[in-house]
Amino acid sequence: MSESPIPGTTTHFGYREVPVADKQKLVGEVFSSVAGKYDVMNDLMSFGVHRLWKRHFVATSGIRKGDRVLDLAGGTGDIAALLLPRVGATGEVVIADINAAMLQAGRDRLLDRGLLQGLRWAQVNAEALPFPEASFDAVTIAFGLRNVTDKEQALREMQRVLKPGGRALILEFSRVNQEWLKPLYDFHSFQVLPRVGKLVAHDETSYRYLAESIRKHPDQATLKAMLEAAGFRNVAVRNLSAGIVAIHRGYKV
C-alpha cells in the first residue's frame, strides 16, 4: 500500500487524521516544544538504550574515511558526533533537519564538545533536498523518517543525492516481534511515557504523539518494500531489541 499522501487528502498525525498540508507544521511544533529536553527524554524513554542503538547503527554503517555523509533529521547531533571519527579529516558530515530549534540545540551541544571541523548544518525538508544528484557517499536518518509526511518521496530524494554505490541507512522504531513483550511495550509507551513527558518536559501531548507515531510507522517488511520501490537494491533489515527498532540498509546501483 502506498505511503504517499494525495494532495488535498488527510494523513496521520499520531492517531489523528489531519490535512496533509498541516502535518509538517504540527510535527514542527512537537519538536520545537521538546528540543530543550530531547536528550534527557530519550534516555528516560529508552532507559538509555538509544545510545547503544545509535552506536551500533554507526559501527555497522560501513562509512569510511573521506566519505561525505548526509545525516537527515540529525538536529540532535548524536549521529554526527559518532560519524565524525569514521569520516576523518578528509570527510564531511552534513547535519540536516527541518526544525530550526532542534538544529540550534544540537549545534550548541556539539560546539560545547569542541566539535566543529568536518560538520556543516542545513535546515532542509527531507522531501525536497537542496543538494545535487550523486553528492553523498551515504545518507543516514535515525528516528526521523516516521515524522516525514511523504516517506516515499523522502526515500526517492535520498536515492537521488547518493552516489552510485552509496548507501541509505535508516534507524527507526519498528514492529515488536516478541508477543510477550508487546503489552509491556504498549504500557510503557502509552501510560508511562506521556506522564514522564509531562513531569520532565512539561509536555504530555508531544510525547503521546511520539508514541502514536511509532505505531503508525511502516513495519520492517513494508519499509523494505518502500526502499526497493524507491530504487534501492540489496535492501537488508536488522532488528534490534526484539524489533523495537530496526536498521534498514539499501544501496544505489
N, C-alpha and C positions, 0 to 999 in steps of 0.2 A: 504493500500500500504506500502511496506517495506521501512524503512528509512535507512537500512544498505547499504552502498555503496559497489559495487562489485569491488574487486581489479582490477586495470588496467583501470577502468572507471573514469568518472568525477563526481563531486559533486558540490554543490553550495557554493560560497563564496560571500555572498550578492546575487546580481542578476547575477553575473558572474558564468560561468561554468569553473571549474578548475580541473586538475587531482587530484584524491583522495589523492595521496601522497604529494601534495603541500599544502593542506588546513591547516594542523596543523602549518606549517611554516608561512603561511600568517596570520593566526589568531594570532600567537605569535608576529609577527611584529606589528600588531594593538595594542595589549595590552602593549607591550614594549614601544610603542610610547606614549600611553595615561596614563601610570601608574602614572606619577607625578601629573597629573591634574584630575585623575579619580573621586575623591570625589567631587571636585568643579563642574565638568561637570555633575555628577549625579544630583546634586542639581539644576543646570540650566536646564537639560533635563526634569526633573520631577517636577520642581517648589518646590523641597524639599519633595514631597510626597513619594519618595522612602524610606525615613526614617520611615514613618508611615507604609508602606507596610512591611518593614523588621521587625518592632516591632510587628505587628500583626502576621506575619509569625511565629516568635519565641513564642509569647504569646499563640498561639493556637497549638503549636507543641506537647504538651503532654510530653515533655522531663522533666525528674525529677532528683532529687539529686542522685548522684552516677552513672549516665548514662555516657557511653563513646560514643562520637559523632564524626563522620567524616563529616567535612564541606568541600565539594568539591567546586572547583572554588572560594575558600574563601580567596584569596590573599589580599583583602582589609581589612579583619579583622572585618568588620561590624557585620556579623552574629555571629562570635565567641565571640565578646565582649558582645553581648546580651545573648548568651548561657551560658557564664561562671557563672553568678549568679544562673542559673537554675540547672546546674550540681553540683554546690557546690564544697567544698574542696575535696570530695571523688570521684568526676567525672573528666572527661578529654575531651578536645576538640582538635581534630587533624585538623589543618588547612592545606588543601591540594590544590595545584594549579599547573598547568603545566608551568606557566610562572614565571621565576625567578624574573623579575623586579616587578611584582605585589606582589609576596611574600615578597620581601625586603621592598617595600613601606608599605605594611600592617603591617609587623613586626615592622618597625620603629615607626609607628603610635601607636601601642599597647604598645610598650616599653615606649614611651613618656608618656603614660597614666598610667604607672606603672603596666600594665597587663602582667604577665609572668607565674605565678603559674597556673598549670592546662592546659597549652597550649603546643602543640607540632606542629612543622612545617614540611611539607613534600612536595617536588616537585614531583608530580606524574602525570601520564596520566590517566584520568578517564576511559579509555577503557581497562586498564590493571593495576588494583590496586595492589600494592605490600603488601597486607595485607592478613592474613589467613581468611579462611571461618569463619563465625559466630563470628566476633571480635568486632562488634559495636551494640549498642542499637538503634542508629538512624543514618541515613545519610541525610544530608541537602545539597542542592545546590540552590543558589539564583542567578538568572540572568547569569547562566553559561552554562546550558545544550544546549542552541541554538548554542553555539560555538563549540560543540563537533562534530567531523566528523561522527562517528558511534554512534548515540544516543542509538540505541537498544543494542549495546554491552555495553555501559556505564550503562544502566539500569540493564542489567544482572549482571554486576560487583557489582553494588550497592546491588542487591538482594543477591549475593553470600557472601558479607562480613557482612551482617546483621545477628544478632542472630535470632532464631525463636521468633516470636512476635515483632521483631524490625520493625521500620517504615522508609520509604523513604519519604522525604518532599521536594517538588520542588516548588520554587517560580520563575516564569518566565513570560515574556511578552507573551500575547496570542492574541486572536481574539476579537476585539471590538464588542459588541453585541447591540449597540445603533446606528441606522442608521444616526441620526442627528450628532453624534459625529465623524463619520468616516472621513468626509472631513476636519474637523478641526485638527484631529489627523494626517492625512496624510500631511497637510500643515506644521504642527509643525515638523514632522519627516523629511520631505524631503526638506523643504525650510529654516526653522529656525535653526534646529539642526546642519546641516553642516556649516552654517555660524557662529554660536556660537562656534563650534569646531575650526574653522579657527581663530577666534578672540581670544579665551581664551587659547586653547591648541595648536594653530598654526598647526592644523591637520584637514583639512576638509575631507580628504578621509576616514580616520578611522571612523569618525562619520557618514559619509554616509553609510559605511559598516554596522555599528551598527544598523542604521535604517532599512537597507535592510534585515539584518539577522533576525530581528523581524518578518518581513513579510514572511520569508521562514520557520519559525519555525512551527512545527505542532500545529494545533489549539487544543482546550480543549478536544474535543471528540477523536481526533487522538492520542494525548499523553496519554489519559486514556487507550485506547486500547493497546498502546505500553507497558504501565506498566503491564497490565494484561497478555500480551504475554510474558513478562519477568518473570512472575511467581508471581507477586504481587496480593494480594487478598484484598477485601473490599476497592477498589480504589474509592476515592471521589475527587471531584473537587469543589473549591470555587472561584468564580470570585470576583475580587476587582476592583473598579473604572470602572464599566461597561465593564469588560473583558479586559481592557488594560493589566492587569496582572491577573494571576490565580495561586492558590495554588493547587497542586496535592499531594495527600497522598495515600500511599499504604503500605500494611503490608506483612511481610514474615511469612508464616504459619509454 
